[in-house]
Amino acid sequence: MRYQNIFVHFFLLTFLCMPHVLQGNTSTGLSSEDALAQALQQKPQEYSGTDFYPSCAALRNDLKTSFDEMWLQEKAWISAAIGLDRPIYAEGKELEMAQPAAESGVNAGVEGATNVQERGVDEADRFRVGDSQIFALSSDEHVQVIDRHSMQRMGRLYLPGFTRTQLLTAKDRLIVLGQIKLKTGPDFTVVRAYATESRMLPILIAEQRYSGTYVTTRLIGDQLILVVQDAIPDIKVPVPFEEFQNENWFTDPNKRQKLYQMRDRLQRRVFPPIRQGQLQGVDCERYVQRPVRDWDLQLTKTYRINIRNENALLYEEPQSLGTIGAAEELYVTTRNLYVLKQQLQWFTPVWWGRPGNVLIPTLMDERLRIQQISIQDAFLQPKASGHLRGRIKDRWSIRELKEGRYLAVATTTGFLGGIGGEPALNHLFIVAADQEGRLNPRASIENFAPREDIRSVRYLGDYAYIVTFEKTDPLFAFDLSDPEHPRLLSELKIPGFSTYMHPLGEGRLMGVGFDATDQGDYSLFQGIKISLFGIADPSHIYELEEPLIFGTRGSSSEVTTDPKAFFFDSQSALVGVPLIALRASGEWGTQRDFSGALLLKLKATGMTEEARFTHVEWIAPACRSELDRWRWWQDARPSLDINRIYRLSDHIITLSRWGLKVFATGSWDTPSVALSFPARETSCLSHEP
């Protein structure tokens, strides 16, 4: 023991007296506890969010501040752990900073069209119908090419290493988007442009690569709007011993020894210098000043690419614009791109282990932050920004009104059950930009449907329809014809809830969601429910007939999480919905009753089941057992059976990752074409939503 104490004393003396050559000393003269206590009294700084950074230095200084704040939080965790003699790192793990966590539908009656949110704004999908070919992402992760006239397979586009693959088609064009992970280095988003021609396989024109992960894309005319998310780079530097000299435990040799023993892993992240005037491929002066300076240090990069200009595709850099922070949701119109942020990352309390040190978590910042970016101008340009109370369910909660002069946003605050004393409340805000570029509320209807949250929103012309849920499914109708004075017109209460609503014309609105059973203080979701509402008079909405319910608890439809799976053809009055219906098996188990797609026929005052289709015989044996498994109502994985339904002339086409079937209208029993694709046994686990 004597020699051990001498050994420890020697190491501590050596470390305390060593030259100050280590980087990263940010000591403020305060202990971590006092510094964190001060920081917890602050809120993130907020800015206009409509100006570009004037220089790389300004951009770097702003980001450096966040890195310094994150180290203050990390340092407090380390200090508290040493003071309480608790483990600082899990075995074998390095120190890591906290990381972020009266109209019919658009394209109704258009042959081979994808169901999208905004007219004139096309959306990428895993399946596309082009002028002369049909393109499908098969289970082997390659694109199958089918001749649209003969319905025969022409070949495939080989996409080695692609994940999250999406497709877009335009006249004589196919755009393939995906993500590639290299063996070393960051992920890349890849854009491939192909020329298409009848009876020929697509010919590759150009390929472009962008650092970061693929988020989404839209096609407006010939302009491709690509959104990529990237990480802000950092480097790790050693932390000097004197960084902790103001801690209350620093005079204790045993505590200092513990700090010394972790010296090889004690590092902090710092923001490196910006090189060549760009941050992750975007010019510093093309980054928009972030509206809130928190610790969300992701980058959202937007590019505008002309898919017709072959020279530009091959040789020119596309227009770009960067925003700081992850794009949690994106809403795109023909005029603007809206980047939506809901989560703040900021200081959190630390347990110091003394009486009276009550660990009270910081309150959640329930604000939706919106950045509006014009995509009409010659260059992508920040236009306005602002924030509202609450969180949105998804991008369908937002809609431009009156040619973009107003923006309607439906939000929820609080939580079901009133966690923390804040019961859920719902709000409909109408906002507009002022001359300074601030998005301000101009009118609102607040605090409706208490103790419920929003499950779906649909804007139709001058009206908004909102579904909320706790035990029943209230469907609310709002009049937005005068955006400065919105009105709640009516409310309909029925069991269950819709997660997607689609207009069918002639005063009808269809809801696809889940049935629910009343359990007293709560409800349990059950099978898939398809409802038909009468909305010809929005002041008196009603159910046209009893809803159709398929399967029991755990059943699923891809429509409930991906509206592109919904099919409606106004010419034939047909509606299609992918469906996996389960039945109970034993006390807790479930078993597949049906998988495939359901085709409904609309009548004057209701709907009837027209046909059922399935591709189950093509599903890889390793995947079929997945069809029997129970799914949560928010599970966004694509269906393992049929995913899409289209009308081409007088035929109905069903598509899945396994193949294609063609049915002549009215002849539903036997397909005129049944074309299976090359299969991969493990593909049931690989497809991403």
TAFEN-V121800 format. One record per residue. N is the residue number from 0. RES is the residue in one small letter. SS is DSSP state (h for helix, s for strand, l for the rest). OMEGA is omega in degrees with one decimal (* if undefined). Layout:
n,res,ss,omega
N,RES,SS,OMEGA
N,RES,SS,OMEGA
//
This chain:
n,res,ss,omega
0,m,l,180.0
1,r,h,-178.3
2,y,h,177.9
3,q,h,-179.6
4,n,h,177.4
5,i,h,-179.8
6,f,h,179.3
7,v,h,-179.5
8,h,h,179.4
9,f,h,-178.6
10,f,h,-178.9
11,l,h,179.6
12,l,h,179.5
13,t,h,-176.1
14,f,h,-179.7
15,l,h,-174.9
16,c,h,-176.2
17,m,l,179.3
18,p,l,-178.0
19,h,l,-179.2
20,v,l,-179.4
21,l,l,-178.4
22,q,l,166.8
23,g,l,179.3
24,n,l,179.6
25,t,l,-178.1
26,s,l,-177.6
27,t,l,-174.9
28,g,l,178.2
29,l,l,170.1
30,s,l,178.8
31,s,h,-179.9
32,e,h,-179.2
33,d,h,179.9
34,a,h,179.4
35,l,h,178.2
36,a,h,176.7
37,q,h,-177.8
38,a,h,-179.2
39,l,h,177.6
40,q,l,-176.7
41,q,l,172.8
42,k,l,178.1
43,p,l,177.3
44,q,l,-179.6
45,e,s,-176.8
46,y,l,-176.6
47,s,l,-178.2
48,g,l,-179.8
49,t,l,-178.9
50,d,l,172.8
51,f,s,170.5
52,y,l,-176.5
53,p,l,-175.7
54,s,l,175.5
55,c,h,179.7
56,a,h,179.3
57,a,h,178.3
58,l,h,-177.7
59,r,h,-180.0
60,n,h,179.1
61,d,h,-179.3
62,l,h,179.3
63,k,h,178.6
64,t,h,179.5
65,s,h,176.8
66,f,h,178.6
67,d,h,179.1
68,e,h,178.7
69,m,h,177.7
70,w,h,176.7
71,l,h,178.0
72,q,h,-179.6
73,e,h,179.0
74,k,h,178.3
75,a,h,177.1
76,w,h,-179.0
77,i,h,-177.7
78,s,h,179.3
79,a,h,-179.7
80,a,h,178.3
81,i,h,-179.4
82,g,h,-178.8
83,l,l,-178.1
84,d,l,177.6
85,r,l,177.5
86,p,l,180.0
87,i,l,-178.8
88,y,l,168.8
89,a,l,-176.0
90,e,l,174.4
91,g,l,-177.4
92,k,l,179.0
93,e,l,175.4
94,l,l,179.1
95,e,l,174.3
96,m,l,174.3
97,a,l,-177.1
98,q,l,179.9
99,p,l,167.1
100,a,l,*
101,a,l,178.3
102,e,l,174.7
103,s,s,-174.4
104,g,l,175.8
105,v,l,178.7
106,n,l,177.5
107,a,l,179.2
108,g,l,178.0
109,v,l,-177.1
110,e,l,172.6
111,g,l,-175.1
112,a,l,174.5
113,t,l,177.5
114,n,l,-175.1
115,v,l,-176.7
116,q,l,-173.8
117,e,l,176.6
118,r,l,-179.8
119,g,l,179.7
120,v,l,-176.6
121,d,s,-177.0
122,e,s,179.8
123,a,l,-178.2
124,d,s,177.9
125,r,l,179.5
126,f,s,178.9
127,r,s,174.5
128,v,s,178.7
129,g,l,-179.0
130,d,l,-173.6
131,s,l,-177.4
132,q,s,169.7
133,i,s,-178.0
134,f,s,-177.1
135,a,s,174.4
136,l,s,-174.7
137,s,l,-174.3
138,s,l,176.3
139,d,l,175.1
140,e,l,173.8
141,h,l,-176.2
142,v,s,175.6
143,q,s,-178.7
144,v,s,-177.8
145,i,s,176.1
146,d,s,-173.5
147,r,l,-175.3
148,h,l,-179.1
149,s,l,-175.6
150,m,l,176.5
151,q,l,-179.3
152,r,s,-179.2
153,m,s,-177.0
154,g,s,-179.1
155,r,s,170.5
156,l,s,-175.5
157,y,l,-175.7
158,l,l,-178.3
159,p,l,176.8
160,g,l,-178.5
161,f,s,167.1
162,t,s,179.4
163,r,s,-175.0
164,t,s,177.1
165,q,s,-175.0
166,l,s,172.0
167,l,s,176.2
168,t,s,172.1
169,a,s,-178.3
170,k,l,177.6
171,d,l,-179.2
172,r,s,166.9
173,l,s,176.8
174,i,s,176.9
175,v,s,-179.7
176,l,s,178.9
177,g,s,-177.7
178,q,s,178.9
179,i,s,176.2
180,k,s,178.7
181,l,l,179.5
182,k,l,174.4
183,t,l,178.7
184,g,l,-174.6
185,p,l,172.2
186,d,s,175.4
187,f,s,168.9
188,t,s,-175.6
189,v,s,174.4
190,v,s,176.3
191,r,s,177.2
192,a,s,179.6
193,y,s,169.0
194,a,s,179.8
195,t,s,179.8
196,e,s,-177.6
197,s,l,175.3
198,r,l,177.3
199,m,s,173.5
200,l,s,178.6
201,p,s,-179.9
202,i,s,-179.0
203,l,s,177.2
204,i,s,-174.4
205,a,s,172.7
206,e,s,176.9
207,q,s,179.3
208,r,s,-179.2
209,y,s,178.9
210,s,s,177.3
211,g,l,-177.7
212,t,s,-179.3
213,y,s,177.5
214,v,s,-179.5
215,t,s,176.4
216,t,s,174.0
217,r,s,176.4
218,l,s,179.9
219,i,s,-172.7
220,g,l,177.6
221,d,l,-175.0
222,q,s,176.5
223,l,s,175.6
224,i,s,-177.1
225,l,s,178.8
226,v,s,-176.9
227,v,s,176.4
228,q,s,-176.7
229,d,s,178.7
230,a,s,173.5
231,i,l,-177.4
232,p,l,175.1
233,d,l,172.8
234,i,s,-179.9
235,k,s,179.8
236,v,s,177.3
237,p,s,177.9
238,v,l,-178.7
239,p,l,-179.0
240,f,h,-176.3
241,e,h,174.6
242,e,h,-175.4
243,f,h,-173.3
244,q,l,179.2
245,n,l,-179.6
246,e,l,-176.2
247,n,l,-177.1
248,w,l,-169.6
249,f,l,-180.0
250,t,l,179.8
251,d,l,-177.9
252,p,h,-179.6
253,n,h,178.1
254,k,h,178.9
255,r,h,177.2
256,q,h,178.9
257,k,h,177.4
258,l,h,-178.9
259,y,h,-177.4
260,q,h,180.0
261,m,l,-172.4
262,r,l,-176.3
263,d,l,-178.5
264,r,l,-178.2
265,l,l,-179.4
266,q,s,175.0
267,r,s,179.5
268,r,s,175.4
269,v,s,-179.0
270,f,l,-176.4
271,p,l,174.8
272,p,l,177.2
273,i,l,-176.3
274,r,l,171.7
275,q,l,172.7
276,g,l,-178.1
277,q,s,170.9
278,l,s,-179.7
279,q,l,172.1
280,g,l,178.6
281,v,s,179.6
282,d,s,179.7
283,c,h,-176.3
284,e,h,175.7
285,r,h,172.8
286,y,s,178.7
287,v,s,178.4
288,q,l,-174.9
289,r,l,-177.1
290,p,l,177.3
291,v,s,-175.9
292,r,l,175.1
293,d,l,-175.1
294,w,l,175.5
295,d,l,-172.4
296,l,l,167.3
297,q,s,175.7
298,l,s,172.7
299,t,s,-175.3
300,k,s,-179.2
301,t,s,179.6
302,y,s,173.6
303,r,s,-172.0
304,i,s,175.8
305,n,s,-174.9
306,i,l,179.9
307,r,l,-175.0
308,n,l,-175.5
309,e,h,177.5
310,n,h,178.9
311,a,h,179.1
312,l,h,-175.1
313,l,h,-165.6
314,y,h,-171.9
315,e,l,173.5
316,e,l,179.4
317,p,l,173.1
318,q,s,-178.4
319,s,s,176.5
320,l,s,-179.5
321,g,s,170.7
322,t,s,-177.4
323,i,s,-176.3
324,g,l,179.6
325,a,l,174.7
326,a,l,-177.3
327,e,l,171.6
328,e,s,177.3
329,l,s,174.9
330,y,s,-173.8
331,v,s,172.5
332,t,l,177.0
333,t,l,-177.9
334,r,l,-167.0
335,n,s,168.8
336,l,s,178.6
337,y,s,177.5
338,v,s,-170.7
339,l,s,-178.5
340,k,s,-176.5
341,q,l,-174.6
342,q,l,172.7
343,l,l,174.0
344,q,l,-170.3
345,w,l,-177.1
346,f,l,175.1
347,t,l,-178.8
348,p,l,178.6
349,v,l,179.0
350,w,l,-177.9
351,w,l,170.8
352,g,l,179.6
353,r,l,176.7
354,p,l,-179.1
355,g,l,177.9
356,n,l,-177.6
357,v,l,-177.4
358,l,l,-179.9
359,i,l,-178.6
360,p,l,176.6
361,t,l,-178.5
362,l,l,177.5
363,m,l,177.1
364,d,l,-176.0
365,e,l,176.9
366,r,s,174.5
367,l,s,179.5
368,r,s,-173.2
369,i,s,170.3
370,q,s,-179.7
371,q,s,-178.7
372,i,s,179.4
373,s,s,175.0
374,i,l,178.3
375,q,l,-174.9
376,d,l,178.1
377,a,l,177.0
378,f,l,171.3
379,l,l,-169.2
380,q,s,173.8
381,p,s,-172.4
382,k,s,-177.7
383,a,s,174.6
384,s,s,179.2
385,g,s,178.7
386,h,s,-179.1
387,l,s,173.8
388,r,s,169.6
389,g,l,179.3
390,r,s,180.0
391,i,l,176.5
392,k,l,177.7
393,d,l,-175.9
394,r,h,177.8
395,w,h,177.6
396,s,h,-173.6
397,i,s,177.7
398,r,s,170.5
399,e,s,177.8
400,l,s,173.4
401,k,l,177.0
402,e,l,173.9
403,g,l,-179.6
404,r,l,179.2
405,y,s,176.6
406,l,s,176.3
407,a,s,-177.8
408,v,s,177.2
409,a,s,-175.8
410,t,s,173.8
411,t,s,170.7
412,t,s,179.8
413,g,l,-173.6
414,f,s,173.8
415,l,l,-177.9
416,g,l,176.8
417,g,l,179.0
418,i,h,179.9
419,g,h,178.8
420,g,h,-178.6
421,e,l,179.2
422,p,s,-179.6
423,a,l,174.0
424,l,s,-175.6
425,n,s,-171.0
426,h,s,173.2
427,l,s,-177.6
428,f,s,169.9
429,i,s,-177.1
430,v,s,177.0
431,a,s,-178.6
432,a,s,173.7
433,d,l,-175.8
434,q,l,178.7
435,e,l,178.9
436,g,l,176.6
437,r,s,174.8
438,l,s,-176.2
439,n,s,173.3
440,p,s,176.8
441,r,s,178.8
442,a,s,179.6
443,s,s,166.4
444,i,s,-169.2
445,e,s,170.3
446,n,s,174.5
447,f,s,-179.4
448,a,l,179.8
449,p,l,179.4
450,r,l,175.1
451,e,l,174.3
452,d,s,-175.2
453,i,s,178.3
454,r,s,174.6
455,s,s,179.4
456,v,s,173.2
457,r,s,176.1
458,y,s,-179.9
459,l,s,-179.0
460,g,l,-178.8
461,d,l,-175.2
462,y,s,173.5
463,a,s,177.3
464,y,s,-174.3
465,i,s,175.7
466,v,s,172.1
467,t,s,-176.7
468,f,s,158.3
469,e,l,175.7
470,k,l,177.2
471,t,s,-176.9
472,d,s,173.2
473,p,s,172.8
474,l,s,-178.1
475,f,s,173.9
476,a,s,-179.2
477,f,s,175.9
478,d,s,-179.7
479,l,l,-177.0
480,s,l,171.1
481,d,l,-173.9
482,p,h,179.6
483,e,h,-178.3
484,h,h,178.5
485,p,l,-177.7
486,r,s,169.5
487,l,s,-174.0
488,l,s,-174.5
489,s,s,-178.8
490,e,s,178.6
491,l,s,179.8
492,k,s,178.5
493,i,s,178.3
494,p,s,176.6
495,g,l,-179.8
496,f,s,176.3
497,s,s,174.4
498,t,s,173.3
499,y,s,176.9
500,m,s,-177.3
501,h,s,177.8
502,p,s,-177.9
503,l,s,-178.4
504,g,s,178.3
505,e,l,175.2
506,g,l,-179.2
507,r,s,178.3
508,l,s,179.3
509,m,s,174.6
510,g,s,176.0
511,v,s,-177.9
512,g,s,-172.9
513,f,s,169.1
514,d,s,179.4
515,a,s,177.7
516,t,s,-177.9
517,d,s,178.4
518,q,l,-178.7
519,g,l,-179.9
520,d,l,-177.8
521,y,l,177.0
522,s,s,175.4
523,l,s,177.2
524,f,s,-175.8
525,q,s,-176.0
526,g,s,179.1
527,i,s,-177.3
528,k,s,176.8
529,i,s,-175.5
530,s,s,177.7
531,l,s,-175.7
532,f,s,171.9
533,g,s,-176.8
534,i,l,179.2
535,a,l,173.5
536,d,l,-176.0
537,p,l,177.1
538,s,l,177.4
539,h,l,178.4
540,i,l,-175.1
541,y,s,174.2
542,e,s,-179.8
543,l,l,177.4
544,e,l,177.8
545,e,l,-179.4
546,p,l,173.9
547,l,s,-178.5
548,i,s,-175.3
549,f,s,175.3
550,g,l,-179.6
551,t,l,-178.2
552,r,l,-177.2
553,g,l,175.1
554,s,l,-173.8
555,s,s,170.3
556,s,l,-179.8
557,e,h,179.9
558,v,h,-174.4
559,t,h,178.1
560,t,l,-179.9
561,d,l,-177.8
562,p,h,178.8
563,k,h,178.4
564,a,h,-178.4
565,f,l,178.5
566,f,s,172.1
567,f,s,177.6
568,d,s,-176.0
569,s,l,-178.4
570,q,l,-178.6
571,s,l,-178.0
572,a,l,179.7
573,l,s,176.0
574,v,s,179.3
575,g,s,-177.4
576,v,s,170.5
577,p,s,-172.8
578,l,s,165.3
579,i,s,-177.6
580,a,s,-179.7
581,l,s,170.4
582,r,s,-179.2
583,a,s,178.0
584,s,s,-174.9
585,g,l,-175.3
586,e,l,-175.4
587,w,l,-172.1
588,g,s,174.9
589,t,s,179.8
590,q,s,-178.1
591,r,s,173.7
592,d,s,177.1
593,f,s,170.8
594,s,s,-179.3
595,g,s,179.3
596,a,s,-179.2
597,l,s,176.7
598,l,s,-179.2
599,l,s,176.3
600,k,s,179.1
601,l,s,174.3
602,k,l,-177.5
603,a,l,-176.6
604,t,l,-178.7
605,g,l,-178.4
606,m,s,177.3
607,t,s,177.2
608,e,s,-177.1
609,e,s,-176.5
610,a,s,172.0
611,r,s,179.2
612,f,s,177.2
613,t,l,172.0
614,h,l,-170.9
615,v,h,-178.1
616,e,h,-179.8
617,w,h,-175.4
618,i,l,-179.5
619,a,l,-178.2
620,p,h,-179.6
621,a,h,-175.7
622,c,h,-172.3
623,r,h,179.7
624,s,h,178.2
625,e,h,-178.2
626,l,h,-178.6
627,d,h,-171.6
628,r,l,-179.8
629,w,l,177.0
630,r,l,173.3
631,w,l,-172.9
632,w,l,178.8
633,q,l,179.6
634,d,l,-172.9
635,a,l,178.4
636,r,l,177.4
637,p,l,176.7
638,s,l,175.5
639,l,l,178.4
640,d,l,-176.3
641,i,l,-179.5
642,n,l,-174.5
643,r,s,176.9
644,i,s,178.2
645,y,s,168.7
646,r,s,172.2
647,l,s,-176.3
648,s,l,-179.6
649,d,l,179.2
650,h,s,173.3
651,i,s,-178.1
652,i,s,172.0
653,t,s,-175.9
654,l,s,172.6
655,s,l,175.8
656,r,l,-175.7
657,w,l,-178.0
658,g,s,-176.0
659,l,s,172.9
660,k,s,-179.6
661,v,s,179.4
662,f,s,171.4
663,a,s,-177.5
664,t,l,-179.4
665,g,l,178.4
666,s,l,-169.6
667,w,l,-172.5
668,d,l,-174.7
669,t,l,179.0
670,p,l,174.4
671,s,l,175.0
672,v,s,173.8
673,a,s,-172.1
674,l,s,179.0
675,s,s,179.1
676,f,l,172.1
677,p,l,-173.0
678,a,l,172.7
679,r,l,-169.6
680,e,h,-174.6
681,t,h,-172.7
682,s,h,178.8
683,c,h,-178.4
684,l,h,-167.8
685,s,l,-176.1
686,h,l,177.8
687,e,l,178.2
688,p,l,*
//
